[in-house]
C-alpha cells in the first residue's frame, strides 16, 4: 500500500468478511474506508504502527459485530482503550 495507508474507497469490495493487514507498516485504520465492509467479521491488523483507533471505527466494530479483531504489536496503541 503506497504511503502505508488505505485507499479512501473500496467500491467493489463491499462483501469482504475477513481482512488481514498484519505487518504492513500501517499508521492508521481509516474509518472512511473500513466502514464500507458491512459484512466484516475478522480483522487482523497486528504488528503495524497504529497508535489510535477512530471512535467511529470502534462503534462500527461493535454495531457490525466484528467477532475477531487483532491489534497487538502496534507500539503505542492501548488495545483496551481502543475498545
N, C-alpha and C positions, 0 to 999 in steps of 0.2 A: 504494500500500500504506500503510494508516494507520500512523503511527508509524515508518515506514521499516523494518519488519520483516516476515517471512513469517508466515503462519498456522502453527499447530502441526501441522496435518494437511492432507493433500490426498487425502481418501478416494476421490474419483472420478477422480483424475488419475494413477493408478499406471503408465500406459503412456507417460508423457512421455519423449520421446527427445531433444528439444532445448529448452533453457531459456535465454531471453535476459532478463537483468535489468540490462543496462548503463544507466548514468546514471539510476538510481532512488533515489539517496541512501541506499542500504542501509548499515547499520552492521555487519551480520553475515550470514553464511551459516549458518543453523541446521542442525546435523546431524540433529536430530529430524525436521525436515520433508523435507530433501533425500534422506535415505536411503530414503525411500519410492519414489523414482523408480528402480526396478530396471533400467529399460531406457535410462537416460540415457547419451548418448554425446557430448553437446555442452553446455557451459555457458559463457555469456558474462556475466560479472559485472564488466566493466571500468568504470572511472570512477565508482566509488561511494566510500564512506567506510569500507570494510572494513579493519581493522587486524590481524586474525589469523584463522586458519582452525583450527577444532577438529580435533585429531588423528583423531578418529573419522571425520570427513568426508574427511580425506586418505586414510585407509585405504579408505573406501568408493570414492573415485575410482579407487584402484589396483585393488581387487578387482573392481569392476564394469567395469573397463577403459574408463573415460570417456576418449574419444580426444582431444577438444579442450576445453581449459579456458583461458579468457582472464580474467586478473585484473589486468592492468596498469592503471595510472591510479588505484589505490587508495592514496592517500597514507598512508605508514606501514606498508604491507604489504610484507614481503620475499617476493616470489614464489618465490625459490629455497628459502628456509627453509620456505615453506608446502608444499613438496612438488613 
